[in-house]
């Protein structure tokens, strides 16, 4: 019984903090890189994005690895962020201005 009681303590009280539980910011979600992924998604060739990324001090090779962990300095993802964009692009609230 003592060994069984010790096992949960070892699992939760190990030397390693729980980084696996923390959400990981991917390159495609990183605000520094997101605009480049958005441009690529709408058809801008990545070869055209690379010089601008370099000029902005970013690693242009990251455009080929959207799911890679973001480089150091990226802000943490918001809690509960599942990567989906909650905005549907519909401007329902503002439609009244244009109904004249």
N, C-alpha and C positions, 0 to 999 in steps of 0.2 A: 504493500500500500504506500510505503514511503517513496519508493521509486516512481510510482504512478503520480504521486503528488509533486515530485521534483521535475518531471518531464514538462508540464505546462510552464513552470517557472523558467526553465532553461529556454523554452521556445520564445517566451515573451521578454525575458530579461537578458538576452544574449548581448555580446559586445557590439553587434552590428545594429545601427539604427534601422528603422523600417523604411528605406527609400523606395522599396517596391510598392508600398501603399500610396506614396505620393504620386500625383499625376505628373506625367512627363510631358514637357513642352516639346512638340515636334517642330521641325524647321518650317513646315507649311503653316503652322499656327503662330509662329513667332512674328510679332508685329514688324520687326525689321525686315523679314523676308516675305511676309504675306502678300504684299502688293505685287511682288515678282511672280508668285505662284498664281495670283489672280490674272495677271497679264498673260501668262503662259496658257492658262485655262481658256482664255478667250481667243487664243490663236497667235499671240505674238511669239515668234521663234525665240528659243532660248539663246541662240547665238546673238540675238539683238539685245537680250537682257544682261548678258554677262559683263559688257563694258560698264553699264550703269551700276551694276552690283559692285564692281571693283571700285568705281568712283565713290560709291557710298560706304566703302570700307568693309564690304561683306565678301564672303567666300563664294565665288561664282559656281563652284562645284556642287554646292548645296542645292541648286536648282534641279539636279538630277536625283536627289535623295529626299523627297518630301516627308518621309516617315522617320528620318534620322532624328535623334535627339538634338535639340537646338544647342548651338554653341553657348558657352558661358556668357552671362550677361543678359540672357533672355529673361523677361519677367515670368513669374510662375503663371500657369494657366488658372483661370478663375475656378473656384470650387464648383463642381458639378458640370464642368465643361466637357461635353462628350464629342466636341469637334464639329457638331452640326451648327449651321448658321440659323438662328431662330428667325431672322428676317426673311420674309418671303418676297421682298421687293415691292410689295403692294402698298400704295400710299392711301389706304382707306381713310385715315384721319384727315388728310389734306384734300381729299376729293371735293369737298364742299366748295373750296375756293375756285374750282375750275368748272363747276356745273352751270355757270351763268349762260 
